């Protein structure tokens, strides 16, 4: 792997990927992270597959200017619609997020699977439900405005009336199939009186394994159409980070700092929300 590639990028339609970024930064404290949120156009879950693909392609064309060793699509909707396209187009390993249907369904009973409309209509999501439909009774549901309300009211989530935003069903578990929903995970658990599952821990573990394999020269070779060389980078990560004011350093117990760089039109907002998670 190119030694100049020393950043890990995260992309989400808005703030949704920030809780995943926190978990991954805790797992990989010595890495440098770049976060791009397309908050101005959030949420993606009510957009067409074609529009989602166009916006995602633009975002990754921008992120590819950084010396990336890996990238994480921290959005369930983008993963469902675009992960294959992205892996074919770019040279660095790209991970997505999947609804945690497997661990929830393995417990049996009735499982409410919350996701955006775009995720629910994707072949990838349908295949996931089909795979685990024999283990539990799966009830897919797409809250029309939940992700958007979380994005809009992140400064005071107590404003959200979950009795209006969520379906009134009896269930034994809830799957949070949108990273935005994790911001109200505890409230959803209280609302339904059962455990809510998200995919953050699994994705963080896969990222750690991917980065470890890449560092050892064992990274998976994806079929690629566009190779990105050193000469295409906007600069070395140290220079890019030093020039950017929207960055934060997480002080770890060992005294080391994990650097996170926020980029894009909503960098300041995403930085502020991220810092509030600690």
N, C-alpha and C positions, 0 to 999 in steps of 0.2 A: 504494500500500500504506500502511496505517495506520502512522504513524511510531512509535506506541507498541509496535508488535509488533517486538521486538528479540531474541527468544530462539529457539533451535532445540531442539526436544525429541527425545529418544531413548527408545524403549520396547523392552524385551526381557523375556522371561520370567524372566531372572535376570542373570547376569554376561556372557552371550554377546555382547551388543552393545558391550562395553567396548573391544574391539580396534578396532571400527569407529568408535566415538567418538574414540579416539585419532587415527585416520587423518583423520577429518573435522576435528578440532580443529587438526591440523597444516596442513590445506589452507585453513582459514578461521580464522586466529588472532585476528581482531578480533571474532569473534562470541561471544555468550554461549550456553552450552549447559545444558540441564536433562536429567538422566537418571533414569528411573524403571524399576526392575527389580522384577518380581513374584516375587522369589526364594522366598518362602514357598510358592508354588504351582508352582514349577519342578520338572521341565520341562513344557512344554506339549505336547510331541510325542506323548505317549501319551494325551492327553485327546480327547474328542469334539469335533467341529467346533462344536457348539452351545455347549459349555462354554468353548471358546477364544474364541468370539465374545462371550459374556457377560463374561468376564474382561477382554477387550480393550476393550470398550465402557466398562466401569467405569474402566479405566486412562486412556483418552482423555478421559473426562468430567472426570477430575481434572487432566490435563495442560492441558486447554482453559482452565483458570483462569489460566494463565500467558499473557503477551502473546507468542504464538508467531507467527513469520514462516514457519515450516516445521516439519515433524516427520518423523522417520525411524522406521519400524518395523524395528528392528534384529534381527528374529527371522524366520527363513525360514518357520516354521510359521504365524505370525500373518499374514505377507504372503500366503501361499498361501490361507488361509481367510478373511481379513478385509479385505484392502486395498481392495476395491471398496466394501464397506460403509462403511469409514472415510472414503473420499474423497467419498462421497455425503452424509455426515452433518456433516462439519466444514468450516470455511471456509478453512483454511490448506492449502497444498500438503503432501501426504503422500507420502513415498517409501518403497518397500519394498526388500527384499534378495532377489536371485534367485541360485539355484545357478549357478556359473560353468561351465555345461555347454558353452556356445558356444566359448570359447577352448580348452577341453580337447578337445572333439570335433573341432575343426578340425585338430588334429594327427593324427587318425586313430588306428588301433589299438583297443585295449580300454580303456574308461574305466569305472572303478568310481565310481558316484554314491551317496555316503552322504547320508542324510537321515533325519529322524524319520518315524515311521509316519504321523503326521497330514499331513505334507508330501507323502509318497509317495502317499497316497490322494486328494489334491486334484486337481481338473481342471486347475488351473494348472500343476502339476508334470508331469502326464501330457502336456499339450500341449507343454511344453518338451522332453520326451524325444522325442516324435513328430517335432518340428521338426528335431532333430539326429541322429536314429537312422540316417539314411543316410550320415552322415559318419564314424561310428565305431560300434563295438560297445559299447553302453551297458549296464552291469550295475547296476541300482538295488538298493540294500540299505539296510535300516533297522536300525541297531544298537539293540537294545531299551533298553539302559541307559547308553549312552555319554554322552549329554548330562547325565543325572542324576549319573553318577559324576564328571564334570568339575566340575559345580556343587558337589557335596559335598566333593570333595577338592582344591579350588583352591589350598589352602595347601601341598599337597604332591602334585603330579600324578605323581610317580614311583611312587606307590602303584598307579596304573592298570596293569592287565595287558592290553595291547592284543591279545595273542594269544587272549584269552578274549572280548574285546569286539568284535573285528573279524573279518570273514570271511577265510578263507584262499583267496585267488584270485590269479591272475597278471594283472597289468594294466600298462598303459603310462602311466596317469595316474589321479589320484583327484580327485573333486570333493567339496569339503566343503560340503554343503548344509544346514548348521546352524552358526550363528555360534559356538556353544559349541565345536565341533570345532577351531576355529582355535587354541585354547589348546594343542592337542597337534599342531599342523600338522607341525612338524619330526619328531616321533616317528612320525607316520603316514607321512611321506615315507621315513623310515628303515625302517619296517616293510615297506613295499611296494617300496622301492628305485626310486621314481619321483617325479615332481613332483606336488604337491597344489595344487589351484586353489581360491581362495575369491573371494567377490564384493566384498570391502572396497574395493579401489581403484576399481572401477566405480561403486559406490554413492557413494563420496566425490566422484568427479568429477561425478556427476549432481546431488548436493546443491549443489556449488559453482555449477554452471550454473543450478540452480533459484533459489538465493539471488541470484545476479547478475541473472537475468531479473526477479525480483520487485523488486529494488531499482531496476531501470530501468522498472518499471511494465509489464512484459511477462509477468507470471505467468499461467499457464494458469488459466482460469476453470472450475473443476469444477462439476458439477451439485450443488447443496447444498440440504439440507432444514433445517438449523439454522444461522442466521447468528449469529456471535459478535461482539458489539460491545464498545466500550471499557468500558462499564459493567459487563460480566460478568467483567472481570479481577479477580483477587484483590489486585492492586496492581501498581505499576510494578516492572520487573525489578530496578532498583537497590535498592528497599526489600525485595523478597522475598529477594534475595541477601544483603543485609546482616543480615537477621534469622535466616538459616539457618546453622547451624554446620557442616553437612555439605557443605562446598564446598572446592574446591581451585583454586589458580591455577598455571597452567603458564607458567613463565618462558621466553620465546622468545629467540632470539639477538639480536633487535633491542631487547631490554630490555622489550618489552611483555609483558603477562600475559593469558593466555586463561583466562576464568573458567568453571568447570564446577560446577553446582549439583546435588547428589544429593538426591532426594526419595523418599518412601515408607518403608515399614517397614524395608527393608533398605538404607537410604541409607548408613549407616556402613560396612557390608560392601562395598558397591559402590565407595564412595570409596577404601577401603583397597586393593581389588584393582586399581582404576584407577591409583592412585599407584604400585603395584608394577610397572606396565608401563613405567615410565620409568627 
